[in-house]
Amino acid sequence: MSEQQPNPYTSDPAGQGGQPGVPGQGDYRWGPGEASYGYPQPYPAAPAYQPTIGGAGMPTPAYPMAAPTGGAGMSLGDITVAGDQIITPSGTMPLKGAMWNATDFSRTEEKIPPHAIVLAIVFFLFCLLGLLFLLMKQKTTTGYIQVTVTSGGRHHSTMIPAVDAYTYQWVMSQLNYARSMSM
């Protein structure tokens, strides 16, 4: 094999005079074509210069700011409702038609505190009224409440720490308000 063969994968092989666009005349290209989903995209161009307002360092908007429509703003964890959209760290979602859910993963424990046990022992030795200190109870709430929102094909979930036994009722009141704005 001393003679060299032409490359069949080039668009215009030497000596064949193929015309691009004519089938069978060298229009085949080896390798991937245009970048599709999953391929790295080129970096976007740098934004154009924006003048600042009075030297305060704040850029002027390129378009007039629209007044928010819908109800008043509210926030639940890292989910914020502003105007007619829901703002989350994973992106914005439309408020209309949003599905809101809450799940209670908290628990409240009731126990006798250590100082009540000490007082009951000390006062039991002096008088029998020391046993009344065992009626003292201490409630501690641990855990969190999970709030999820689904809208516009997106889903976001956040955890709100439970600080007392009434945290779930507070979250549900906020959630019902968000549901009323979503209608």
Secondary structure, DSSP 8 states (H G I E B T S, - for coil): --S----TTSSS-TTT---TTSTTSS----S--S--TTS------------BSTTSS-B--SS------SS--EEETTEEEETTEEEETTEEEESTT-EEEEEEEEEEEEE--HHHHHHHHHHHHH-GGGGGGGG--EEEEEEEEEEEEEETTEEEEEEEE--STTHHHHHHHHHHHHHHHH-
